[in-house]
Amino acid sequence: MFLILSGVSGSGKQTIINQLLQEYENSQFLKSVTTRPPRAESNHQYLHLTEEEFEEKRKQGEFFESESTHGFHYGILNKSIEELLCNPDTLYMKDVGVQGTENLLKVLKDKMKIISIFLEVPDEILFDRLIKRGESEERARIRIGRGEMERKYKHQYDYVIDNIDLQVTLKQIRKIIDNVR
């Protein structure tokens, strides 16, 4: 099974995934690659590449999907998707941008169980979260500015959950996972 979480930067995707990974046996983060510098909360979940390494993998056709967001490149490798399909009893989780989610759903929806969730959070709360995470005010505004575009896709998700209170959100997501499994 594959749990996809999307939302504007600061919506809590990594926090939720990290908590669920601790709670669910036989669960795993679907690793991907990025040119973004490592952050403490997601350091183990990405292979960090240079711009040149990323571009070489793109040229070699190694990406299932990739996108550029906030000045960095992100991608899911073909071999990660193969792993996902070969292990249907594992609960895979991934934070994915809205366009990447659209691509994943097109290809995988008939091949496995997928739960897609868009996390909604008001911009003023996102801003506070991003600042507490160490973003500059300018960078936080850039990240939030992408939210208008991202929110246009939320109707394509199985669920839209307001992530104001982490414990309430986790309870809702656990219930969804347990009902689908």
C-alpha positions in Angstrom: 0.0 0.0 0.0 1.2 3.5 -0.7 0.3 6.6 1.4 1.0 9.9 -0.4 1.0 13.1 1.6 1.0 16.5 -0.2 0.5 20.1 1.0 2.2 23.5 1.1 5.6 23.7 2.7 5.2 23.6 6.4 2.0 21.6 6.3 3.5 18.8 8.4 4.1 16.1 5.9 7.5 15.0 7.3 6.3 15.2 10.9 3.3 13.0 10.2 5.3 10.5 8.1 8.0 10.2 10.8 5.4 9.5 13.5 3.5 6.9 11.3 6.7 5.1 10.4 7.3 4.6 14.2 3.8 3.2 14.7 3.2 0.9 11.8 5.1 -2.4 11.5 6.2 -3.2 8.0 6.2 0.4 6.9 8.8 2.3 5.0 9.6 5.7 3.5 9.8 5.6 -0.3 13.2 7.2 -0.7 13.8 9.8 -3.4 16.6 12.1 -4.4 17.0 15.9 -4.0 19.5 18.7 -4.6 18.1 20.4 -1.4 20.6 20.5 1.5 19.8 18.0 4.2 17.4 19.0 7.0 17.5 17.2 10.4 13.9 15.9 10.2 14.3 14.3 6.8 18.0 13.6 6.5 17.7 9.8 6.3 14.8 9.9 3.7 16.6 11.4 0.8 19.7 10.7 -1.3 21.2 14.2 -1.6 22.7 14.8 -5.0 24.6 17.7 -6.6 22.9 19.5 -9.5 25.3 17.7 -11.9 24.5 14.2 -10.4 20.8 14.9 -10.6 21.0 16.1 -14.2 23.0 13.0 -15.2 20.3 10.7 -13.7 17.7 12.6 -15.6 19.6 12.3 -18.8 20.0 8.5 -18.2 16.2 8.2 -17.7 16.5 7.0 -14.1 13.6 9.0 -12.8 10.0 7.9 -12.7 9.1 11.5 -12.0 11.0 14.7 -11.1 10.2 18.3 -10.5 11.8 21.6 -9.5 10.4 23.3 -6.4 11.7 26.3 -4.5 15.0 26.3 -6.4 15.8 22.6 -5.8 15.2 19.4 -7.8 13.3 16.4 -6.4 12.7 13.0 -8.0 11.6 9.5 -7.5 13.8 6.9 -9.1 12.4 4.1 -11.3 14.0 1.5 -9.0 12.1 2.9 -6.0 8.8 2.4 -7.9 9.9 -1.2 -8.8 10.5 -1.8 -5.1 7.1 -0.4 -4.2 5.3 -2.7 -6.7 7.3 -5.8 -5.6 6.3 -5.4 -1.9 2.5 -4.9 -1.7 2.3 -5.9 2.0 4.6 -3.0 3.0 3.0 0.3 3.8 5.1 2.8 1.9 4.8 6.5 2.7 6.0 9.5 0.7 5.6 13.3 0.7 5.1 14.2 -3.0 4.3 17.4 -4.8 1.0 17.9 -6.5 2.3 17.2 -10.0 4.3 14.2 -8.9 1.1 12.8 -7.2 -0.8 13.2 -10.4 1.9 11.2 -12.3 2.0 8.5 -9.6 -1.7 8.1 -9.5 -2.0 7.7 -13.3 0.6 4.9 -13.4 0.0 3.1 -10.0 -3.8 3.4 -9.3 -4.7 0.1 -10.9 -1.6 -1.7 -9.6 -1.9 -1.2 -5.9 -3.8 0.4 -3.0 -3.0 4.1 -2.8 -4.2 6.6 -0.3 -3.7 10.3 -1.3 -4.0 13.0 1.3 -3.7 16.7 0.9 -2.8 18.5 4.2 -4.4 22.0 4.4 -3.1 24.6 6.8 -3.8 28.4 6.8 -0.9 30.5 5.5 -0.3 32.3 8.8 0.3 28.9 10.6 2.5 27.8 7.7 4.6 30.9 8.0 5.1 30.4 11.7 6.1 26.7 11.2 8.6 27.6 8.5 10.2 30.3 10.6 10.5 27.9 13.5 12.1 25.3 11.1 14.8 27.8 10.3 13.6 29.4 7.0 14.2 33.1 6.5 11.1 35.2 6.2 11.8 35.7 2.4 12.2 31.9 1.8 9.1 31.2 3.9 7.0 33.6 1.8 8.3 32.0 -1.4 7.3 28.6 -0.2 3.9 29.8 0.9 3.5 31.6 -2.4 3.4 28.2 -4.2 0.4 27.2 -2.0 -2.1 28.9 -4.3 -1.1 26.6 -7.2 -0.8 23.5 -5.0 -4.3 24.0 -3.5 -5.8 24.0 -7.0 -5.0 20.3 -7.1 -6.5 19.3 -3.7 -9.8 18.1 -5.2 -7.8 15.2 -6.9 -6.9 13.7 -3.6 -8.8 11.0 -1.7 -8.8 13.1 1.4 -8.2 16.7 2.4 -7.3 17.1 6.1 -6.9 20.3 8.0 -3.6 19.8 9.9 -3.9 22.4 12.7 -3.6 19.9 15.6 -1.1 17.2 14.9 -2.7 14.6 17.2 -6.1 15.1 15.6 -4.6 14.8 12.1 -2.7 11.6 13.1 -5.9 10.0 14.5 -7.7 10.8 11.2 -4.9 9.3 9.1 -4.5 6.2 11.2 -8.3 5.6 10.8 -8.0 5.9 7.0 -5.0 3.6 6.8 -6.6 1.0 9.1 -9.8 1.1 7.0 -8.0 0.6 3.7 -5.7 -2.1 4.9 
